[in-house]
Amino acid sequence: MMAIVFDSFISRIVSVFPYRNVETQFIDGLMETYPALQYLDGYPHVKVVFRADVYPGPPYDKVAVISGGGSGHEPAHAGFVGEGMLTAAICGDVFASPTVDAILAGIRTVTGPKGCLLIIKNYTGDRLNFGLAAEQAKSEGYKVESVIVEDDCAIPPPLEMAGRRGLAGTILVHKVAGAAAAAGLSLTEVAAEARYASENVGTMGVALKACTLPGRVLTDRLGASKMELGLGIHGEPGGQVTDIQPAEAVVSHLLKQILSKETNYLPIPKGERVVLMVNGLGGTPLMELMIAAGKAVPQLMVDHGLAVDRVYTGSFMTSLDMEGLSISIMRADPSILQRLDAETKAPYWPVGVSGDRPPAKIPAPIPRSSSTKIVESQPLKLTEQGRLLELAIVAAANALIQLKDTLNEWDSKVGDGDCGSTMYKGATAVLEDMKNYPLNDAAETVGEIGSTIGKSMGGTSGIIYSILCKAACAQLKTSSHSAITSKQWVEALAAAIAAVTKYGGAKAGYRTLLDALIPALSSLEERLNSGDDPVTAFLTSSEAALNGADSTKTMRAKAGRTLYVSQEIQTSVPDPGAYATASWYSAAAQAIKDKYKNK
């Protein structure tokens, strides 16, 4: 990952031509590229970019959202000026906070009677300059609120007075605040939403090379075989220098640091939903950023028990030509998603990312040549295992569809009454998506089932079944052969159970779906070790699953909403989730048994 070092174009040309005022030259180019933006003229040290529709003209009738900081982080901050995001951005010199005069000029330019919100990254210079400008603006009669963003998860406590640095998570805060302001909220309400967003985002970075300041010679303190974890966006040293690692290991380290229970910077419980931002630091190809995004999503799901609702990948807050990336995680509750999905005209916000994430894409068939005689297309020829997998999936889904009302009735007594409806949604979605599943590849098909469930089943059930499928998929992928043996299916089931136990916290006897799956696994292992053929062993294990589900009537719940229901009511019905699991498992086993019986 990040193996290519890109020399800074600016650093090379300024060795020939004198370096001066690159920030203003950047703004000139930005204005030519995006006519909807404007900048203040006549102030040599004031570099303010703002929406051209806001000034000059009548006073702005909504809350103005203003941010900024040192230049060198492009497209931050000026690239995020636009309707639905920032109203103005104040640009300082490279890596230097803008002056009080510049910030004050920006406030005066775009702030109307509803006031303005200043979003400030947690650096001493930014806090002091923006803070003094805010106080002076208040003395002139402006309504001003401030939110400090400190999303850095690299440095463990204690942090003394400095606190955590403001990093790429700031861009997500810009979007939330800008959308809230565009919706017509008051200054107090916009500030509250921005503050909430800033408290629910964490960021961690890694780099192979520090940045090159314009006009200066590159000084690489790392060398060719090292990488630095947790360095700052101004090239400040990070928390750890280590040997270069594969992309998967790097992403794993960043995610663990952000979600660490020790620092508790971002306390997001398992089962919740998050937003992921993979941010390039200036010298990293988009291909490598996309690779990191592709590694991060399954790790968040399987290793951390989280569902990912949005993924933003690209360069949002860079560090000149630094070769590296950062990862930001934000809690994705409905209010956050509404603001992130809201329309914006800011030129560098990825407008194509909105709405619920579909399942992982299945490659489309290659189109036929127009010169070829058109013949009726033939369906994909399934292997023997592909046919069995198809039969099992259809039988399992139909079993859940038929149980909808029964499960809902039971769940109305011991839960929130929607277990049957939730399972019905997942089952019908699987049947709909199955036409796109690569049934001849068992591992990928199981993974796709997890993706389908993740998008169609809400609540705890959806994430638990997604984890089950993704963990089983990962285990099945360890096989180098397309045909999966009965032993490998057992190992996949064991891996799935282990993942749910690890991230859900439940065990046997907790009155959950594990009380169906764990007996099934034990029976399957026992029968196969005794010499039973796989089909018979599978069918016998399904009886163990049903018996296990039925035994939940005698159990006192130790997890889920049933925990709060009286023992008397609990013993009146089996656990709906366990019974649903046993039912689809049994239906799949019976379908395969019938297939072989009719041969």
Backbone hydrogen bonds, N-H to C=O, Kabsch-Sander energy under -0.5 kcal/mol:
donor,donor_aa,acceptor,acceptor_aa,energy
6,F,4,I,-0.6
7,D,5,V,-0.6
9,F,7,D,-0.5
12,R,8,S,-1.6
13,I,9,F,-2.4
14,V,10,I,-2.4
15,S,12,R,-0.6
16,V,13,I,-1.2
17,F,13,I,-2.8
20,R,18,P,-0.5
25,Q,21,N,-1.6
26,F,22,V,-2.2
27,I,23,E,-2.1
28,D,24,T,-2.4
29,G,25,Q,-1.9
30,L,26,F,-2.3
31,M,27,I,-2.6
32,E,28,D,-1.8
33,T,29,G,-1.7
34,Y,30,L,-2.6
37,L,34,Y,-2.0
38,Q,50,F,-2.6
40,L,48,V,-1.5
46,V,43,Y,-1.3
47,K,45,H,-0.6
48,V,46,V,-0.6
49,V,89,A,-2.6
50,F,38,Q,-3.0
51,R,87,T,-1.8
52,A,36,A,-2.6
54,V,51,R,-1.6
55,Y,51,R,-0.9
64,A,115,G,-2.4
66,I,64,A,-0.6
66,I,117,L,-3.0
67,S,88,A,-1.6
68,G,119,I,-0.5
69,G,90,I,-2.1
71,S,93,D,-1.7
76,A,73,H,-1.6
76,A,316,F,-0.8
79,G,75,P,-3.0
80,F,77,H,-1.8
81,V,78,A,-1.6
82,G,86,L,-2.6
85,M,82,G,-2.3
86,L,80,F,-2.2
87,T,65,V,-3.2
88,A,65,V,-1.4
89,A,49,V,-3.0
90,I,67,S,-2.2
91,C,47,K,-3.2
91,C,89,A,-0.6
92,G,69,G,-2.8
92,G,90,I,-0.6
95,F,71,S,-2.5
96,A,93,D,-2.4
103,I,99,T,-2.3
104,L,100,V,-2.8
105,A,101,D,-2.2
106,G,102,A,-2.0
107,I,103,I,-2.3
108,R,104,L,-2.5
109,T,105,A,-1.7
110,V,106,G,-1.8
111,T,107,I,-1.9
114,K,60,Y,-0.5
115,G,112,G,-1.7
116,C,143,K,-2.5
117,L,64,A,-3.1
118,L,145,E,-2.9
119,I,66,I,-2.8
119,I,117,L,-0.6
120,I,118,L,-0.6
120,I,147,V,-2.8
122,N,149,V,-2.0
123,Y,121,K,-2.2
127,R,123,Y,-2.9
128,L,124,T,-2.6
129,N,125,G,-2.6
130,F,126,D,-2.5
131,G,127,R,-1.9
132,L,128,L,-2.6
133,A,129,N,-2.2
134,A,130,F,-2.4
135,E,131,G,-2.1
136,Q,132,L,-2.3
137,A,133,A,-2.5
138,K,134,A,-2.4
139,S,135,E,-1.9
140,E,136,Q,-1.0
140,E,137,A,-0.6
141,G,138,K,-1.8
142,Y,137,A,-2.3
144,V,142,Y,-0.6
145,E,116,C,-2.2
147,V,118,L,-2.6
149,V,120,I,-3.0
149,V,147,V,-0.5
150,E,148,I,-0.6
152,D,165,R,-2.1
153,C,203,T,-2.7
162,A,159,L,-0.7
163,G,159,L,-1.3
167,L,165,R,-0.5
170,T,167,L,-2.3
171,I,168,A,-1.8
172,L,168,A,-0.6
172,L,169,G,-0.5
173,V,169,G,-1.5
174,H,170,T,-2.4
175,K,171,I,-1.9
176,V,172,L,-2.2
177,A,173,V,-2.6
178,G,174,H,-2.8
179,A,175,K,-2.3
180,A,176,V,-2.1
181,A,177,A,-2.5
182,A,178,G,-2.4
183,A,179,A,-1.4
184,G,181,A,-1.8
185,L,180,A,-1.7
190,V,186,S,-2.8
191,A,187,L,-2.6
192,A,188,T,-1.9
193,E,189,E,-2.2
194,A,190,V,-2.4
195,R,191,A,-2.5
196,Y,192,A,-2.3
197,A,193,E,-2.3
198,S,194,A,-2.4
199,E,195,R,-1.7
200,N,196,Y,-0.6
200,N,197,A,-1.1
201,V,198,S,-0.7
202,G,329,I,-2.3
203,T,151,D,-3.2
204,M,327,I,-1.9
206,V,325,L,-2.6
207,A,228,E,-2.1
208,L,323,E,-3.0
209,K,323,E,-1.0
213,L,211,C,-0.6
216,R,213,L,-2.2
220,D,218,L,-0.5
221,R,219,T,-0.9
226,K,223,G,-0.8
227,M,242,T,-2.9
228,E,207,A,-3.2
229,L,240,Q,-3.2
230,G,205,G,-3.5
232,G,236,E,-1.6
235,G,232,G,-1.5
239,G,229,L,-1.6
240,Q,229,L,-1.5
242,T,227,M,-2.6
244,I,225,S,-1.9
250,V,246,P,-2.2
251,V,247,A,-2.7
252,S,248,E,-2.0
253,H,249,A,-2.2
254,L,250,V,-2.2
255,L,251,V,-2.5
256,K,252,S,-2.4
257,Q,253,H,-2.2
258,I,254,L,-2.4
259,L,255,L,-2.4
260,S,257,Q,-0.9
264,N,260,S,-1.5
268,I,266,L,-1.8
271,G,305,G,-3.6
272,E,269,P,-1.5
274,V,307,A,-2.8
275,V,330,M,-2.9
276,L,310,R,-2.7
277,M,328,S,-2.5
278,V,312,Y,-2.9
279,N,277,M,-0.6
279,N,326,S,-2.9
280,G,314,G,-2.1
281,L,324,G,-2.1
283,G,322,M,-2.9
288,E,285,P,-0.6
289,L,285,P,-1.6
290,M,286,L,-2.7
291,I,287,M,-1.8
292,A,288,E,-2.0
293,A,289,L,-2.2
294,G,290,M,-2.5
295,K,291,I,-1.6
296,A,292,A,-2.2
297,V,293,A,-1.9
299,Q,295,K,-1.2
300,L,296,A,-2.7
301,M,297,V,-1.9
302,V,298,P,-3.2
303,D,299,Q,-1.6
304,H,299,Q,-1.1
305,G,301,M,-0.8
306,L,300,L,-2.6
307,A,272,E,-2.3
309,D,274,V,-3.0
309,D,307,A,-0.6
310,R,274,V,-0.8
312,Y,276,L,-2.8
313,T,311,V,-0.5
314,G,278,V,-2.3
316,F,314,G,-0.7
318,T,73,H,-1.4
319,S,281,L,-2.7
320,L,72,G,-2.7
322,M,281,L,-0.7
322,M,319,S,-1.9
323,E,209,K,-1.2
324,G,322,M,-1.1
325,L,206,V,-2.1
326,S,279,N,-2.4
327,I,204,M,-2.6
328,S,277,M,-2.7
329,I,202,G,-2.6
330,M,275,V,-2.1
331,R,200,N,-2.0
332,A,273,R,-2.8
333,D,331,R,-0.7
336,I,333,D,-0.5
337,L,333,D,-2.3
338,Q,334,P,-2.3
339,R,335,S,-1.5
340,L,336,I,-2.5
341,D,337,L,-2.3
342,A,338,Q,-0.7
345,K,83,E,-2.8
346,A,83,E,-0.5
348,Y,79,G,-2.0
349,W,346,A,-1.3
351,V,349,W,-1.7
353,V,350,P,-1.9
354,S,352,G,-0.9
372,T,369,S,-1.5
382,L,380,L,-0.6
387,R,383,T,-2.4
388,L,384,E,-2.0
389,L,385,Q,-2.4
390,E,386,G,-2.1
391,L,387,R,-2.4
392,A,388,L,-2.5
393,I,389,L,-2.5
394,V,390,E,-2.4
395,A,391,L,-2.4
396,A,392,A,-2.5
397,A,393,I,-2.6
398,N,394,V,-2.4
399,A,395,A,-1.9
400,L,396,A,-1.6
401,I,397,A,-2.1
402,Q,398,N,-2.2
403,L,399,A,-1.0
404,K,401,I,-1.1
407,L,403,L,-2.9
408,N,404,K,-2.2
409,E,405,D,-2.4
410,W,406,T,-2.4
411,D,407,L,-2.8
412,S,408,N,-1.8
413,K,409,E,-0.6
413,K,410,W,-1.2
414,V,410,W,-1.4
415,G,411,D,-2.8
417,G,411,D,-0.9
422,T,418,D,-2.8
423,M,419,C,-2.5
424,Y,420,G,-2.4
425,K,421,S,-2.3
426,G,422,T,-2.1
427,A,423,M,-2.8
428,T,424,Y,-2.8
429,A,425,K,-2.0
430,V,426,G,-2.1
431,L,427,A,-2.2
432,E,428,T,-1.9
433,D,429,A,-2.6
434,M,430,V,-1.6
435,K,432,E,-0.6
436,N,433,D,-2.4
437,Y,434,M,-1.4
439,L,437,Y,-1.9
441,D,438,P,-2.9
442,A,440,N,-0.7
442,A,482,S,-0.6
445,T,441,D,-2.2
446,V,442,A,-2.5
447,G,443,A,-2.0
448,E,444,E,-2.5
449,I,445,T,-2.3
450,G,446,V,-1.8
451,S,447,G,-1.7
452,T,448,E,-2.7
453,I,449,I,-2.6
454,G,450,G,-2.3
455,K,451,S,-1.5
456,S,452,T,-1.5
457,M,453,I,-2.8
458,G,456,S,-0.6
462,G,458,G,-1.4
463,I,459,G,-1.3
464,I,460,T,-2.5
465,Y,461,S,-2.7
466,S,462,G,-2.0
467,I,463,I,-2.4
468,L,464,I,-2.5
469,C,465,Y,-2.5
470,K,466,S,-2.8
471,A,467,I,-2.6
472,A,468,L,-2.1
473,C,469,C,-2.8
474,A,470,K,-2.4
475,Q,471,A,-1.9
476,L,472,A,-2.6
477,K,473,C,-2.0
478,T,475,Q,-1.4
479,S,476,L,-1.7
484,I,482,S,-0.5
489,W,485,T,-1.8
490,V,486,S,-2.1
491,E,487,K,-2.2
492,A,488,Q,-2.1
493,L,489,W,-2.3
494,A,490,V,-2.5
495,A,491,E,-2.3
496,A,492,A,-2.3
497,I,493,L,-2.4
498,A,494,A,-2.4
499,A,495,A,-2.1
500,V,496,A,-2.1
501,T,497,I,-2.5
502,K,498,A,-2.4
503,Y,499,A,-2.6
504,G,500,V,-2.5
505,G,500,V,-0.5
505,G,501,T,-1.3
510,Y,507,K,-1.7
515,D,512,T,-1.8
516,A,513,L,-1.6
517,L,513,L,-2.0
518,I,514,L,-2.7
520,A,516,A,-1.4
521,L,517,L,-2.6
522,S,518,I,-2.4
523,S,519,P,-2.6
524,L,520,A,-2.6
525,E,521,L,-2.5
526,E,522,S,-2.3
527,R,523,S,-2.9
528,L,524,L,-2.2
529,N,525,E,-2.2
530,S,526,E,-1.3
531,G,528,L,-1.2
532,D,527,R,-2.3
537,A,533,D,-2.6
538,F,534,P,-2.3
539,L,535,V,-2.2
540,T,536,T,-2.6
541,S,537,A,-2.2
542,S,538,F,-1.5
543,E,539,L,-1.1
544,A,540,T,-1.4
545,A,541,S,-1.8
546,L,542,S,-2.2
547,N,543,E,-2.5
548,G,544,A,-2.4
549,A,545,A,-2.4
550,D,546,L,-2.4
551,S,547,N,-1.8
552,T,549,A,-1.1
553,K,550,D,-1.5
554,T,551,S,-1.6
555,M,552,T,-1.3
557,A,555,M,-0.6
558,K,510,Y,-1.7
559,A,510,Y,-0.6
563,L,560,G,-1.4
564,Y,561,R,-2.0
565,V,562,T,-2.0
570,Q,566,S,-2.2
571,T,567,Q,-2.1
572,S,569,I,-1.4
573,V,570,Q,-1.1
575,D,549,A,-0.5
579,Y,575,D,-2.5
580,A,576,P,-2.6
581,T,577,G,-2.0
582,A,578,A,-2.6
583,S,579,Y,-2.2
584,W,580,A,-2.2
585,Y,581,T,-2.2
586,S,582,A,-2.6
587,A,583,S,-2.5
588,A,584,W,-2.1
589,A,585,Y,-2.1
590,Q,586,S,-2.6
591,A,587,A,-2.1
592,I,588,A,-1.8
593,K,589,A,-2.2
594,D,590,Q,-2.8
595,K,591,A,-1.7
596,Y,592,I,-1.9
597,K,593,K,-2.3
598,N,594,D,-1.9
599,K,596,Y,-0.9
